[in-house]
Amino acid sequence: MAVVLVTPPASLLVRSLRFDGGWSLHAYRILGTEVAGVRPLDAVSTSLRTAVDAALLALVLGLLAAVALDRGRGRGKELADGFMMLPLGVSAVTVGFGLLITMGSLPGDLRRSQLLVAIAQAMIAMPLVVRTLLPAMQGIDERLRHAAGVLGAAPPRVWFSVDLPLVARSLAAAVGFAFVVALGEFGATSFLARADQPTLPVLIGKLISRPGADNLAAALASSVLLAVVTGAIVAVIETVRVADVGEF
């Protein structure tokens, strides 16, 4: 398992430091220049900005869904739970293509907007947000809510005073997971990203399909950069999770 997980990123790192038969940082210097009509560093900025938008949108929708599922009862709850997981069971390409067609038939065509990419990424990340938040909400002692209600707190006040502090770390982890998923998402984004504003995964795919040593070098360096950013976010999530388990 360690070999399978470590070998691919290690190979990318080594290959990104090799150019023209020797060791070189040439691939990383290319990140600041224009390749395939786009500067890779601009694609990094686009990816980060879009991932932030997608993570926030996924958090809002996922939080509302988790609250509804936590409060739900009976057969309707089971059906709603399965419906929330639908994006995980459907190909991301299908989600992206469906959004592209749907938005084209609605007023205010969003097909040329970068916001459409964030919406697609949020739809794919939302099930992970729900699955992160729902167990934390279901683990809250119902007596705490009853006690707050007896003391005169209205339902919104109960949620902000009781539920929110107890699921705060899960919220932080959910945002991190959504950000990571959005940052590395390729399937749906490849349909929706504008040619002059690609995300980093889309640019990597574009560079790989083009001949030339500089294109390959830029793709390798971009892949390493994406892995480093993703790994840093995952490390932060793991730190929050371990701290939460330790306090419990």
C-alpha positions as CSV (number, residue, x, y, z in Angstrom):
1,M,0.0,0.0,0.0
2,A,2.8,2.4,0.8
3,V,4.5,1.7,-2.5
4,V,1.3,2.3,-4.4
5,L,0.6,5.5,-2.6
6,V,4.1,7.0,-2.4
7,T,5.6,5.9,-5.8
8,P,3.4,8.1,-8.2
9,P,3.9,11.4,-6.4
10,A,7.6,10.6,-5.8
11,S,8.0,9.9,-9.5
12,L,6.4,13.2,-10.4
13,L,8.7,15.1,-8.1
14,V,11.8,13.4,-9.5
15,R,10.7,13.9,-13.1
16,S,9.9,17.5,-12.5
17,L,13.5,18.1,-11.3
18,R,14.9,16.5,-14.5
19,F,15.3,18.4,-17.7
20,D,17.4,17.8,-20.8
21,G,19.3,15.0,-19.2
22,G,20.2,16.7,-15.9
23,W,18.9,18.1,-12.7
24,S,17.2,21.5,-13.1
25,L,14.4,23.8,-11.8
26,H,13.5,24.6,-15.3
27,A,10.0,23.1,-14.9
28,Y,9.2,25.3,-12.0
29,R,10.5,28.4,-13.8
30,I,8.0,27.7,-16.6
31,L,5.2,28.1,-14.1
32,G,5.6,31.9,-14.3
33,T,5.5,31.9,-18.1
34,E,2.8,31.3,-20.6
35,V,2.3,27.8,-21.9
36,A,-0.7,26.6,-23.9
37,G,-2.0,30.1,-23.8
38,V,-2.1,30.3,-20.0
39,R,0.3,30.9,-17.1
40,P,0.3,27.9,-14.7
41,L,0.4,30.3,-11.8
42,D,-2.7,32.0,-13.0
43,A,-4.4,28.5,-13.2
44,V,-3.3,28.0,-9.6
45,S,-5.0,31.3,-8.6
46,T,-8.2,30.3,-10.5
47,S,-8.2,26.9,-8.9
48,L,-7.8,28.3,-5.4
49,R,-10.5,30.9,-5.9
50,T,-13.0,28.5,-7.5
51,A,-12.3,25.9,-4.7
52,V,-13.0,28.5,-2.0
53,D,-16.3,29.4,-3.7
54,A,-17.2,25.7,-4.1
55,A,-16.2,24.8,-0.5
56,L,-18.4,27.6,0.9
57,L,-21.3,26.7,-1.3
58,A,-21.0,23.0,-0.5
59,L,-20.8,23.8,3.2
60,V,-24.0,25.9,3.2
61,L,-25.9,23.3,1.2
62,G,-24.4,20.4,3.1
63,L,-25.1,21.9,6.5
64,L,-28.7,22.5,5.6
65,A,-29.0,19.0,4.3
66,A,-27.4,17.5,7.4
67,V,-29.7,19.4,9.7
68,A,-32.7,18.3,7.8
69,L,-31.6,14.7,7.8
70,D,-30.8,14.9,11.5
71,R,-34.3,16.2,12.3
72,G,-36.0,13.9,9.8
73,R,-37.9,10.7,10.6
74,G,-39.2,7.7,8.8
75,R,-39.1,6.6,5.1
76,G,-38.7,10.2,3.9
77,K,-35.4,10.6,5.7
78,E,-34.0,7.4,4.1
79,L,-35.0,8.6,0.6
80,A,-33.6,12.0,1.2
81,D,-30.3,10.5,2.5
82,G,-30.0,8.4,-0.6
83,F,-30.8,11.4,-2.8
84,M,-28.1,13.5,-1.1
85,M,-25.5,10.8,-2.0
86,L,-26.5,10.8,-5.7
87,P,-23.5,12.9,-6.9
88,L,-21.2,10.2,-5.6
89,G,-23.0,7.5,-7.6
90,V,-23.1,9.5,-10.8
91,S,-20.0,10.3,-13.0
92,A,-18.7,13.8,-12.5
93,V,-18.7,14.1,-16.3
94,T,-22.4,13.5,-16.2
95,V,-22.9,16.2,-13.6
96,G,-20.9,18.7,-15.6
97,F,-22.6,17.9,-18.9
98,G,-26.0,18.1,-17.2
99,L,-25.2,21.5,-15.7
100,L,-24.0,22.8,-19.0
101,I,-27.2,21.9,-20.7
102,T,-29.4,23.0,-17.9
103,M,-27.9,26.4,-17.4
104,G,-28.1,27.1,-21.1
105,S,-31.9,26.7,-20.9
106,L,-32.4,29.0,-17.9
107,P,-32.7,32.8,-17.8
108,G,-29.3,34.5,-17.3
109,D,-27.0,32.1,-19.1
110,L,-24.2,31.0,-16.7
111,R,-22.3,28.9,-19.1
112,R,-19.7,31.5,-19.6
113,S,-19.4,32.3,-15.9
114,Q,-16.7,30.8,-13.7
115,L,-19.3,30.5,-11.1
116,L,-20.7,27.5,-13.0
117,V,-17.5,25.6,-12.3
118,A,-17.8,26.3,-8.5
119,I,-21.4,25.1,-8.6
120,A,-20.4,21.8,-10.2
121,Q,-17.6,21.3,-7.8
122,A,-19.9,22.1,-4.9
123,M,-22.4,19.5,-6.0
124,I,-19.7,16.9,-6.1
125,A,-18.3,17.8,-2.7
126,M,-21.6,18.3,-0.9
127,P,-22.2,14.5,-0.1
128,L,-18.8,14.5,1.7
129,V,-19.9,17.5,3.7
130,V,-23.1,15.8,4.7
131,R,-21.3,12.6,5.6
132,T,-18.9,14.5,7.8
133,L,-21.5,16.6,9.6
134,L,-24.3,14.1,10.0
135,P,-22.6,11.7,12.4
136,A,-21.5,14.6,14.6
137,M,-25.0,16.0,14.8
138,Q,-26.5,12.6,15.5
139,G,-24.0,12.1,18.4
140,I,-25.3,15.2,20.2
141,D,-27.2,14.3,23.4
142,E,-30.8,15.3,22.9
143,R,-31.1,16.2,26.6
144,L,-28.8,19.2,26.0
145,R,-31.3,20.5,23.5
146,H,-34.2,19.9,25.8
147,A,-32.4,21.6,28.6
148,A,-31.8,24.7,26.4
149,G,-35.5,24.7,25.4
150,V,-36.6,24.5,29.0
151,L,-34.5,27.5,29.8
152,G,-36.4,29.4,27.1
153,A,-34.2,29.2,24.1
154,A,-36.0,29.2,20.7
155,P,-34.9,26.4,18.2
156,P,-32.5,28.7,16.3
157,R,-30.9,29.7,19.6
158,V,-30.7,26.1,20.7
159,W,-28.8,25.2,17.4
160,F,-26.4,28.1,17.7
161,S,-25.8,27.6,21.5
162,V,-25.7,23.8,21.6
163,D,-25.3,22.2,18.2
164,L,-22.8,24.6,16.6
165,P,-20.1,24.5,19.3
166,L,-20.3,20.7,19.4
167,V,-19.9,20.3,15.6
168,A,-17.5,23.2,15.0
169,R,-14.5,20.9,14.4
170,S,-16.6,18.7,12.0
171,L,-17.6,21.9,10.2
172,A,-13.9,22.8,9.8
173,A,-13.1,19.3,8.5
174,A,-16.0,19.4,6.1
175,V,-14.8,22.7,4.6
176,G,-11.3,21.2,4.2
177,F,-12.6,18.1,2.5
178,A,-14.8,20.1,0.2
179,F,-11.9,22.4,-0.7
180,V,-9.6,19.5,-1.5
181,V,-12.3,17.8,-3.7
182,A,-13.0,21.0,-5.5
183,L,-9.3,21.8,-6.0
184,G,-8.5,18.4,-7.7
185,E,-11.8,18.0,-9.5
186,F,-11.4,17.3,-13.3
187,G,-14.3,15.5,-14.7
188,A,-17.1,18.1,-14.5
189,T,-14.7,21.0,-14.6
190,S,-13.3,19.9,-18.0
191,F,-16.7,20.6,-19.5
192,L,-17.3,23.9,-17.8
193,A,-13.9,25.7,-17.4
194,R,-13.3,28.6,-19.8
195,A,-10.3,28.1,-22.2
196,D,-8.7,31.3,-20.9
197,Q,-9.4,30.5,-17.2
198,P,-8.7,26.8,-16.7
199,T,-8.2,25.3,-13.3
200,L,-4.9,23.6,-12.6
201,P,-6.1,20.0,-13.2
202,V,-7.7,21.0,-16.5
203,L,-4.5,22.8,-17.5
204,I,-2.4,19.7,-16.6
205,G,-4.6,17.6,-18.8
206,K,-4.2,20.1,-21.6
207,L,-0.4,20.3,-21.3
208,I,-0.1,16.5,-21.3
209,S,-2.0,16.3,-24.6
210,R,0.5,18.7,-26.3
211,P,3.9,17.7,-27.6
212,G,7.0,19.5,-26.5
213,A,9.5,19.2,-23.6
214,D,8.3,22.5,-22.0
215,N,4.7,21.4,-22.0
216,L,5.6,18.1,-20.2
217,A,7.9,19.9,-17.7
218,A,5.1,22.4,-16.9
219,A,2.6,19.6,-16.5
220,L,5.0,17.8,-14.1
221,A,5.7,20.9,-12.0
222,S,2.0,21.8,-11.9
223,S,1.2,18.3,-10.7
224,V,3.7,18.5,-7.9
225,L,2.3,22.0,-6.9
226,L,-1.2,20.6,-6.8
227,A,-0.1,17.6,-4.7
228,V,1.7,19.9,-2.2
229,V,-1.3,22.2,-1.8
230,T,-3.7,19.2,-1.4
231,G,-1.4,17.5,1.0
232,A,-1.1,20.6,3.1
233,I,-4.9,20.9,3.4
234,V,-5.3,17.2,4.2
235,A,-2.6,17.6,7.0
236,V,-4.6,20.5,8.5
237,I,-7.8,18.4,8.4
238,E,-6.1,15.5,10.0
239,T,-4.7,17.8,12.8
240,V,-8.2,19.1,13.5
241,R,-9.7,15.6,13.5
242,V,-7.0,14.2,15.8
243,A,-7.4,17.2,18.2
244,D,-11.2,16.6,18.2
245,V,-10.8,12.9,19.0
246,G,-8.2,13.8,21.7
247,E,-10.6,16.2,23.4
248,F,-13.4,13.6,23.2
